[in-house]
């Protein structure tokens, strides 16, 4: 019984990254032009708003409307 429980816990730990929540970022594409992307930028693109990302696209869109110097493409 303990082996079964331990196996289940190990399996859950290994599978948890696949269940990670998707995040969204506001990035500046050109001067005063921003867009929302669903992968964390790996280049030197300027991240606007929350550097930790947003939990939902709606949250990112609301933030984009209030971010100074950004207009949505």
N, CA and C of each residue as an Amber inpcrd file, in Angstrom:
protein
   219
   0.8250000  -1.1880000   0.0000000   0.0000000   0.0000000   0.0000000
   0.8720000   1.2570000   0.0000000   1.9240000   1.2630000   0.7920000
   2.8000000   2.4360000   0.8560000   3.4980000   2.6690000  -0.4730000
   3.8850000   1.5690000  -1.1430000   4.5230000   1.7100000  -2.4510000
   3.5780000   2.3700000  -3.4420000   2.3200000   2.0090000  -3.3920000
   1.3290000   2.5630000  -4.3030000   1.1360000   4.0620000  -4.0390000
   1.0660000   4.4430000  -2.7920000   0.9030000   5.8520000  -2.4340000
   2.1460000   6.6470000  -2.8340000   3.3200000   6.0950000  -2.5580000
   4.5610000   6.7730000  -2.9240000   4.6700000   6.9210000  -4.4410000
   4.2850000   5.8970000  -5.1750000   4.3110000   5.9650000  -6.6450000
   3.3570000   7.0400000  -7.1520000   2.1980000   7.1230000  -6.5450000
   1.2160000   8.1350000  -6.9430000   1.7350000   9.5430000  -6.6920000
   2.4030000   9.7400000  -5.5840000   2.9530000  11.0580000  -5.2590000
   4.0580000  11.4310000  -6.2400000   4.9500000  10.4840000  -6.5260000
   6.0300000  10.7500000  -7.4850000   5.4580000  11.0590000  -8.8580000
   4.4650000  10.3220000  -9.2860000   3.8310000  10.5610000 -10.5810000
   3.1800000  11.9400000 -10.6230000   2.5350000  12.3320000  -9.5580000
   1.8990000  13.6550000  -9.5010000   2.9330000  14.7660000  -9.5750000
   4.0580000  14.5900000  -8.9190000   5.1200000  15.6040000  -8.9550000
   5.6890000  15.7270000 -10.3590000   5.8970000  14.6030000 -11.0200000
   6.4540000  14.6330000 -12.3740000   5.4730000  15.1950000 -13.3960000
   4.1890000  14.9990000 -13.1780000   3.1830000  15.4610000 -14.1320000
   2.7700000  16.9120000 -13.8980000   3.0690000  17.4780000 -12.7450000
   2.5930000  18.8160000 -12.4080000   3.0520000  19.9140000 -13.3630000
   4.2620000  19.8900000 -13.9380000   4.6130000  20.9550000 -14.8780000
   3.7110000  20.9990000 -16.1070000   3.1490000  19.8650000 -16.5000000
   2.2550000  19.8630000 -17.6640000   0.9190000  20.5180000 -17.3400000
   0.5800000  20.5980000 -16.0660000  -0.6670000  21.2300000 -15.6620000
  -0.4760000  22.6790000 -15.2340000   0.7020000  23.2050000 -15.4320000
   0.9810000  24.5840000 -15.0310000   0.0780000  25.5460000 -15.7910000
  -0.3470000  26.5730000 -15.1190000  -1.2350000  27.5520000 -15.7280000
  -0.4920000  28.3550000 -16.7930000  -1.1940000  28.6490000 -17.8590000
  -0.6190000  29.4610000 -18.9180000  -0.5600000  30.9000000 -18.4370000
   0.4960000  31.5920000 -18.8060000   0.6310000  32.9870000 -18.4260000
   0.7440000  33.8510000 -19.6770000   0.4320000  35.1170000 -19.5120000
   0.4490000  36.0740000 -20.6220000   1.3000000  37.2690000 -20.2380000
   1.9740000  37.8560000 -21.2210000   2.8250000  39.0210000 -21.0090000
   2.4750000  40.0960000 -22.0120000   2.6240000  41.3550000 -21.5860000
   2.4780000  42.5000000 -22.4830000   3.8770000  42.8860000 -22.9090000
   4.1200000  42.8960000 -24.2110000   5.4450000  43.2520000 -24.7110000
   5.3320000  44.4010000 -25.7020000   6.3680000  45.2160000 -25.7230000
   6.4160000  46.3510000 -26.6280000   7.0410000  45.8890000 -27.9450000
   6.2680000  45.9330000 -29.0250000   6.7490000  45.5020000 -30.3420000
   7.4540000  46.6400000 -31.0670000   6.8920000  47.8090000 -30.9740000
   7.4540000  49.0220000 -31.5790000   7.0910000  50.1670000 -30.6530000
   7.6210000  51.3470000 -30.9410000   7.3350000  52.4890000 -30.0680000
   5.8280000  52.7020000 -29.9650000   5.3290000  52.7070000 -28.7280000
   3.9140000  52.9100000 -28.4030000   2.9950000  51.8440000 -28.9810000
   3.5070000  50.6890000 -29.3170000   2.6920000  49.6040000 -29.8410000
   3.0000000  48.3340000 -29.0510000   2.0070000  47.8370000 -28.3390000
   2.2030000  46.6570000 -27.5010000   1.2590000  45.5440000 -27.9250000
   1.6450000  44.3360000 -27.5820000   0.8140000  43.1720000 -27.8650000
   0.9050000  42.1990000 -26.6940000  -0.0180000  41.2610000 -26.6500000
  -0.0500000  40.2600000 -25.5950000   0.4350000  38.9430000 -26.1900000
   1.3770000  38.3040000 -25.4950000   1.8770000  37.0120000 -25.9500000
   1.6780000  35.9790000 -24.8450000   1.6720000  34.6990000 -25.2180000
   1.4190000  33.6580000 -24.2270000   2.6510000  32.8390000 -23.8650000
   3.8220000  33.2940000 -24.2700000   5.0760000  32.6770000 -23.8560000
   6.0010000  33.7640000 -23.3340000   6.7060000  33.4670000 -22.2620000
   7.6240000  34.4550000 -21.7110000   8.7070000  34.7560000 -22.7400000
   8.9520000  36.0400000 -23.0140000   9.9690000  36.4090000 -23.9990000
  11.3540000  35.9040000 -23.5970000  12.0600000  35.3510000 -24.5700000
  13.4030000  34.8500000 -24.3090000  14.4620000  35.7930000 -24.8530000
  14.0240000  36.8380000 -25.5430000  14.9590000  37.8040000 -26.1140000
  14.9070000  39.0930000 -25.3010000  15.4400000  40.1360000 -25.8610000
  15.4990000  41.4170000 -25.1600000  14.2680000  42.2810000 -25.4280000
  13.1550000  41.6590000 -25.7470000  11.9050000  42.3980000 -25.9380000
  11.5180000  43.0370000 -24.6130000  11.0290000  44.2520000 -24.6600000
  10.6360000  44.9660000 -23.4540000   9.2980000  44.4430000 -22.9480000
   9.2940000  43.9700000 -21.7000000   8.0620000  43.5230000 -21.0690000
   7.4340000  44.7340000 -20.3950000   6.1660000  44.9720000 -20.6770000
   5.4480000  46.0890000 -20.0530000   4.4870000  45.5160000 -19.0170000
   4.1160000  46.3180000 -18.0500000   3.1740000  45.8660000 -17.0290000
   3.8410000  44.9460000 -16.0220000   3.2250000  43.8170000 -15.7490000
   3.6520000  42.8760000 -14.7230000   4.7390000  41.9450000 -15.2680000
   5.9420000  42.0090000 -14.7300000   7.0380000  41.1490000 -15.1790000
   6.8210000  39.6870000 -14.8370000   5.9290000  39.3990000 -13.9280000
   5.6400000  38.0210000 -13.5450000   4.6060000  37.3830000 -14.4650000
   4.0240000  38.1580000 -15.3500000   2.9950000  37.6300000 -16.2400000
   1.6180000  37.7640000 -15.6320000   0.6090000  37.5250000 -16.4480000
  -0.7830000  37.6100000 -16.0200000  -1.4130000  36.2300000 -16.0900000
  -2.3040000  35.9330000 -15.1750000  -2.9050000  34.6070000 -15.0840000
  -3.8770000  34.3310000 -16.2270000  -4.4950000  35.3670000 -16.7790000
  -5.4420000  35.1620000 -17.8680000  -5.2460000  36.2320000 -18.9320000
  -5.7140000  35.9360000 -20.1260000  -5.6150000  36.8940000 -21.2250000
  -6.4710000  38.1280000 -20.9240000  -7.6380000  37.9220000 -20.3100000
  -8.5060000  39.0520000 -19.9560000  -7.8130000  40.0060000 -18.9980000
  -7.1040000  39.4550000 -18.0270000  -6.3650000  40.2900000 -17.0660000
  -5.2820000  41.0970000 -17.7830000  -4.5900000  40.4620000 -18.7310000
  -3.5500000  41.1560000 -19.4930000  -4.1670000  42.2510000 -20.3640000
  -5.3210000  41.9820000 -20.9690000  -5.9810000  42.9900000 -21.8110000
  -6.4340000  44.1900000 -20.9890000  -6.9580000  43.9360000 -19.7930000
  -7.3610000  45.0480000 -18.9210000  -6.1480000  45.8950000 -18.5380000
  -5.0470000  45.2410000 -18.2410000  -3.8340000  45.9630000 -17.8740000
  -3.2710000  46.7350000 -19.0610000  -3.3790000  46.1640000 -20.2470000
  -2.8760000  46.8240000 -21.4510000  -3.5880000  48.1550000 -21.6850000
  -4.8740000  48.1940000 -21.3960000  -5.6470000  49.4250000 -21.5840000
  -5.1680000  50.5500000 -20.6740000  -4.6000000  50.1910000 -19.5250000
  -4.1700000  51.2140000 -18.5680000  -2.6610000  51.4390000 -18.5710000
  -1.9160000  50.6730000 -19.3720000  -0.4660000  50.8230000 -19.4210000
  -0.1100000  52.0540000 -20.2490000   0.5950000  52.9850000 -19.6400000
   0.9570000  54.2140000 -20.3310000   1.9570000  53.9250000 -21.4430000
   1.7850000  54.5840000 -22.5800000   2.7050000  54.4380000 -23.6980000
   2.4670000  53.2000000 -24.5290000   1.3230000  52.5540000 -24.3340000
   1.0110000  51.3510000 -25.1080000  -0.3600000  51.4990000 -25.7560000
  -0.3880000  51.2010000 -27.0330000  -1.6760000  51.0530000 -27.7080000
  -1.6930000  49.6530000 -28.2800000  -2.8500000  49.0180000 -28.2160000
  -2.9470000  47.6280000 -28.6520000  -2.9320000  47.5510000 -30.1650000
  -2.1940000  46.5630000 -30.7050000  -2.1540000  46.3510000 -32.1540000
  -3.4290000  45.7210000 -32.6160000
